[in-house]
Amino acid sequence: MALGSVAQAAAKVPVVEQTFHMKERLYGPWPEGPFLWMHGASLGECKMLLNLATFLQQDLPGCPKILLTTQKAEILTFLKESAPNVESAIAPVDTPSAMKTFTQTVRPIALILGENELWPGYLSAMRRRNGLSPVALVSGRYRSSLPGVDMSAIGFACMQTGADLARFLNVAARGNISKMMIGGDWKLLPWARSGGKIEPPENPTVDTAFISVHMAEWASLSRMLVSSIKRQEAVVLVPRHLSELDAFRKALHDQELMVLDWPLVQKGAVSVVSQYGRTKEVFATSRSCVIGGSFCRNLGVHDFWEPLQMGVATCIGPYTSGKKEGVEALLREGVVAQLKSTAGYSKRPLPDIRLVRTFLAHEQAKIMDSYNQLLDYLKELL
């Protein structure tokens, strides 16, 4: 209730409202249900859930309409354009009044949460409306949650790693979770479902792609970019936040580097991607990539599965916040390379594609087993 009061006050501030769309989060509009409701925080989780929605529509008999909500208003256009068979909307604020309006309109039959979106109000609203265990957590990551959060609405949980599962068990042991397992990272679900082949790009035109980078990483990033350009490499830069696009362009010009707009690519130049959702196209033409979020201690390292499944040699920086256990396993098995500092960038080792294939074969088995168990859970629930 206190959060609701803060949200209502924030909605009256034009700058805050323009950025966070608080009125929509409080009052809608939301589409008329009933729906199978999916929710993800930002672009990565939502892309994973969009893929899951497509497969459920194919594999789940009598699959209801699907609504995907997100915390990020800026990616709604991308979601609407990417999946015409799935409704998308801004997520409600986790307050009693907003959740009441949302559930009365959307009439969610069940809720699938992506990764770690364990909002207390979402769980309690689903429990009150649908009875026991109408919530599934997929590709789960878990560190901690607010004390006393009621997890009893969750009936299915597949976690990315054994460490995530162990931590989650400590808070969910008193719930009604009938199915709980290690299911790997479901960002790999389309690849796993298609057969899990890994084929490096043919005739790549990009030497190195810097993916999901933050302006806060510029000190490290600029040294690597200059090193690449001195060696006449073709480079692509994908900002994590489009709001930082102008800052990146200015910084590149200040370094006197040649800047192009993707998909234009040229040796000795940096091509900048200015739209969400283009990383797959970048990887399809790239020899290697460097993952953003890993060159600043306070950021979370971003998705590394997409380049691995497409056979792109993948490198991360010294920091692995948010995905520590997963990255440790990849490093241990030689699947990704790590830069302890940018001094070794030009001589970084590229992982052996055979090690990548072996590791991902195990991930494929975990993912497909957990996906089939989710199908069984939803058939029983619906």
C-alpha positions in Angstrom: 0.0 0.0 0.0 2.9 2.3 0.8 4.4 1.5 -2.6 1.0 2.4 -4.2 1.1 5.9 -2.6 4.6 6.5 -3.9 3.7 5.3 -7.4 0.6 7.6 -7.5 2.8 10.6 -6.4 5.5 9.7 -9.0 2.8 9.5 -11.7 2.2 13.3 -11.2 5.9 14.1 -12.0 6.1 14.6 -15.8 9.7 13.4 -16.2 9.1 10.3 -14.0 5.9 9.5 -15.8 7.5 9.9 -19.2 10.2 7.4 -18.3 8.4 4.9 -16.1 4.7 5.1 -17.4 3.4 5.0 -13.8 -0.2 5.7 -14.8 -0.3 2.7 -17.1 1.2 0.6 -14.4 -1.4 1.7 -11.9 -4.5 1.8 -14.0 -3.8 0.1 -17.4 -5.3 -0.3 -19.9 -4.8 -4.0 -20.0 -6.4 -6.4 -22.5 -9.6 -8.4 -21.6 -8.9 -12.0 -20.6 -8.8 -14.8 -19.8 -5.0 -15.2 -20.5 -2.1 -17.4 -19.6 0.0 -14.6 -18.1 3.8 -14.4 -18.6 6.0 -11.8 -17.0 9.7 -10.8 -17.5 11.7 -7.9 -16.3 13.5 -6.8 -19.4 14.4 -7.7 -23.0 16.4 -10.9 -22.3 13.8 -12.5 -20.1 11.0 -11.4 -22.5 12.7 -12.8 -25.6 13.0 -16.1 -23.7 9.3 -16.0 -22.7 8.2 -15.1 -26.3 10.0 -18.2 -27.5 8.4 -20.2 -24.8 4.9 -18.8 -25.8 5.4 -19.9 -29.4 6.3 -23.4 -28.3 3.4 -23.7 -25.9 1.0 -22.6 -28.6 2.4 -25.5 -30.7 2.7 -28.2 -28.0 0.0 -27.4 -25.3 -3.5 -28.7 -26.3 -6.1 -26.0 -25.9 -3.4 -23.4 -25.1 -5.2 -20.2 -24.0 -4.4 -16.7 -25.2 -1.1 -15.5 -23.9 -0.3 -12.1 -22.3 3.4 -11.1 -21.8 4.1 -8.2 -19.4 7.4 -6.4 -18.8 8.8 -3.8 -16.5 10.5 -2.0 -19.4 8.2 0.3 -21.3 10.8 1.0 -23.9 10.8 -2.6 -25.3 7.0 -2.9 -25.7 7.2 -1.8 -29.4 9.7 -4.6 -30.1 7.6 -7.2 -28.3 4.4 -6.2 -30.2 6.2 -6.4 -33.5 8.0 -9.6 -32.7 5.1 -11.8 -31.7 1.7 -10.9 -33.3 0.1 -14.0 -31.7 1.0 -12.9 -28.2 -0.5 -9.8 -26.4 2.0 -7.6 -24.6 1.6 -4.8 -22.1 3.3 -2.9 -19.3 3.4 -4.8 -16.0 1.2 -3.6 -13.1 2.8 -2.0 -10.1 2.9 -4.6 -7.3 0.2 -2.9 -5.2 -3.2 -4.2 -4.0 -5.3 -1.7 -6.1 -3.3 -2.1 -9.3 -3.3 -5.9 -9.0 -7.0 -5.9 -8.4 -7.6 -3.9 -11.5 -5.2 -6.0 -13.5 -6.5 -9.4 -12.5 -10.2 -8.4 -12.9 -9.4 -7.3 -16.5 -6.8 -9.9 -17.6 -8.4 -12.8 -15.6 -5.1 -14.8 -15.6 -5.5 -18.6 -15.6 -1.9 -19.2 -14.6 1.3 -17.2 -14.4 4.7 -18.0 -15.8 7.6 -15.9 -14.3 10.9 -15.5 -16.1 14.1 -15.9 -14.0 13.7 -14.0 -10.7 10.5 -11.9 -10.9 9.1 -13.1 -7.6 6.9 -10.1 -6.8 5.0 -10.8 -3.6 1.7 -9.2 -4.8 1.8 -11.2 -8.1 2.1 -14.4 -6.1 -0.6 -13.6 -3.6 -3.0 -12.3 -6.2 -2.7 -15.5 -8.2 -3.1 -17.6 -5.0 -6.3 -15.7 -4.1 -7.8 -15.9 -7.6 -6.8 -19.4 -8.6 -6.2 -21.4 -5.5 -3.2 -23.6 -5.0 -0.1 -23.5 -7.2 -1.1 -21.5 -10.3 2.4 -20.1 -10.8 5.5 -21.5 -12.6 9.0 -20.1 -12.3 11.1 -21.0 -15.4 14.8 -20.5 -16.0 14.9 -19.4 -12.4 17.7 -17.5 -10.7 17.5 -16.9 -7.0 19.6 -15.1 -4.5 17.2 -13.7 -1.9 13.8 -12.2 -1.4 11.9 -10.1 1.0 11.5 -11.9 4.4 8.2 -13.7 4.8 7.2 -13.7 1.0 4.6 -16.4 0.6 5.9 -18.9 -2.1 2.9 -21.2 -1.8 1.4 -20.0 -5.1 4.3 -21.6 -7.0 3.7 -25.1 -8.2 6.6 -25.5 -10.7 10.1 -24.3 -10.5 13.0 -25.1 -12.8 16.2 -23.3 -11.8 19.3 -22.5 -13.9 21.9 -24.0 -11.6 22.1 -26.3 -8.6 23.2 -23.3 -6.5 20.0 -21.4 -7.5 17.9 -24.5 -6.6 19.6 -24.9 -3.2 19.0 -21.3 -2.3 15.4 -21.4 -3.5 14.6 -24.5 -1.5 15.4 -22.7 1.7 12.5 -20.3 1.2 10.1 -22.6 -0.8 10.2 -25.7 1.3 6.9 -24.9 3.0 5.1 -24.3 -0.3 3.2 -26.5 -2.6 5.9 -26.9 -5.3 5.1 -30.3 -6.8 7.9 -30.1 -9.5 11.3 -28.6 -8.8 14.5 -29.2 -10.8 17.6 -27.9 -12.4 16.6 -26.9 -15.9 19.4 -24.8 -17.3 19.1 -21.4 -19.0 16.0 -21.3 -21.2 17.4 -18.6 -23.4 18.7 -21.7 -25.1 15.3 -23.3 -25.5 14.8 -22.6 -29.3 18.2 -24.0 -30.0 17.7 -27.0 -27.8 14.3 -27.7 -29.3 15.6 -27.5 -32.8 18.2 -30.2 -32.3 21.0 -28.3 -30.6 23.4 -28.0 -33.6 26.2 -25.5 -33.3 27.6 -24.2 -36.6 29.9 -21.2 -36.7 29.0 -18.4 -39.1 30.0 -18.9 -42.7 32.3 -16.2 -44.1 31.9 -13.8 -41.1 32.4 -10.2 -42.0 32.7 -8.9 -38.4 35.8 -9.7 -36.4 34.6 -8.7 -33.0 31.2 -7.7 -31.7 30.8 -5.9 -28.3 27.4 -6.9 -27.0 25.2 -5.2 -24.5 27.8 -2.7 -23.3 27.2 0.1 -20.8 28.7 3.6 -20.9 30.1 2.8 -17.5 32.4 0.4 -19.1 33.8 2.9 -21.6 37.3 3.1 -20.1 37.9 -0.7 -20.8 35.8 -0.7 -23.9 37.7 2.2 -25.6 41.1 0.4 -25.1 39.7 -2.8 -26.7 38.1 -0.8 -29.6 41.3 1.1 -30.3 43.3 -2.2 -30.3 40.9 -3.8 -32.8 40.9 -0.8 -35.1 44.7 -0.6 -35.1 44.6 -4.2 -36.4 42.1 -3.2 -39.0 39.3 -5.3 -37.6 35.6 -4.8 -38.5 33.9 -4.1 -35.2 30.2 -3.9 -34.1 29.1 -2.2 -30.9 25.6 -3.0 -29.4 24.7 -0.7 -26.5 22.8 -2.2 -23.6 20.6 0.9 -23.3 19.5 2.9 -26.3 19.4 5.9 -24.1 23.2 5.8 -24.1 23.5 5.7 -27.8 24.4 9.3 -28.3 26.9 9.2 -25.5 28.6 6.2 -27.3 28.6 8.0 -30.6 30.2 11.1 -29.1 32.8 9.0 -27.3 33.7 7.2 -30.5 34.1 10.4 -32.4 36.2 11.9 -29.6 38.5 8.9 -30.1 38.6 9.8 -33.8 37.3 6.3 -34.7 35.3 5.8 -37.9 31.6 5.2 -37.0 29.1 3.5 -39.2 25.4 2.5 -38.7 24.8 -1.2 -38.6 24.3 -3.2 -40.9 27.1 -1.3 -42.7 30.5 -3.0 -41.8 34.0 -2.0 -42.8 37.5 -3.0 -41.7 38.9 -0.3 -39.4 35.5 1.0 -38.4 33.0 0.6 -35.6 29.4 -0.2 -36.6 26.8 0.9 -34.0 23.5 -0.9 -33.6 20.7 1.5 -32.8 17.7 -0.9 -32.4 16.7 -3.5 -29.9 16.6 -7.2 -30.8 19.3 -7.2 -33.5 21.9 -9.3 -31.7 21.1 -12.5 -33.6 21.8 -10.8 -36.9 25.1 -9.5 -35.5 26.2 -12.9 -34.3 25.3 -14.5 -37.7 28.2 -12.5 -39.2 30.7 -12.4 -36.3 33.8 -14.4 -35.7 34.1 -13.5 -32.0 32.3 -11.4 -29.4 32.9 -9.7 -26.0 30.0 -9.7 -23.5 29.1 -6.4 -21.8 28.4 -5.9 -18.2 31.6 -7.8 -17.3 34.0 -4.8 -17.2 32.5 -3.0 -14.3 32.1 -4.4 -10.8 28.6 -3.0 -10.2 26.9 -4.2 -13.4 25.5 -7.6 -14.2 27.1 -9.7 -16.9 24.7 -10.1 -19.9 23.6 -13.1 -21.9 26.4 -15.3 -23.3 24.2 -18.2 -24.5 23.2 -16.7 -27.8 26.7 -16.4 -29.2 27.7 -19.8 -27.9 24.8 -21.6 -29.6 25.6 -19.8 -32.8 29.2 -20.9 -32.7 30.7 -17.4 -32.0 33.9 -17.4 -29.9 32.9 -15.7 -26.7 34.9 -13.7 -24.2 33.9 -12.0 -21.0 35.7 -9.5 -18.7 36.8 -9.9 -15.1 33.4 -9.4 -13.4 30.5 -11.9 -13.4 27.9 -10.3 -11.2 24.5 -12.0 -11.5 25.7 -15.1 -13.3 28.7 -16.2 -11.1 28.0 -19.9 -10.9 27.1 -20.2 -14.6 30.2 -18.4 -15.7 32.4 -20.4 -13.4 31.2 -23.6 -15.0 31.8 -22.2 -18.5 35.3 -21.1 -17.6 36.1 -24.4 -16.0 35.0 -26.3 -19.1 36.9 -23.9 -21.4 33.6 -22.8 -23.1 34.3 -19.1 -22.8 37.5 -17.0 -22.4 38.0 -14.5 -19.7 40.0 -11.3 -19.8 41.4 -10.4 -16.3 42.3 -7.0 -17.8 42.1 -5.3 -21.2 45.9 -5.6 -21.6 45.5 -9.2 -22.8 42.7 -8.4 -25.3 44.6 -8.7 -28.5 46.1 -12.0 -27.5 43.0 -13.5 -25.9 42.6 -17.3 -26.5 39.5 -18.3 -28.4 37.6 -21.4 -27.0 37.7 -24.7 -28.9 34.3 -25.2 -30.6 34.4 -28.9 -29.7 34.4 -28.0 -25.9 31.4 -25.7 -26.6 29.5 -28.5 -28.4 30.1 -31.0 -25.6 29.0 -28.6 -22.8 25.9 -27.4 -24.6 24.8 -31.0 -25.3 24.4 -31.5 -21.5 22.5 -28.2 -21.3 20.2 -29.3 -24.1 19.2 -32.4 -22.2 18.4 -30.5 -19.0 16.4 -27.8 -20.9 14.3 -30.3 -22.9 13.6 -32.4 -19.8 12.4 -29.4 -17.8 10.4 -28.0 -20.7 8.5 -31.3 -21.1 7.8 -31.3 -17.3 6.4 -27.8 -17.6 4.1 -29.0 -20.4 2.9 -31.8 -18.0 2.4 -29.3 -15.2 0.3 -26.9 -17.4 -1.8 -29.7 -18.9 -2.7 -30.8 -15.3 -3.3 -27.2 -14.2 -5.3 -26.0 -17.1 
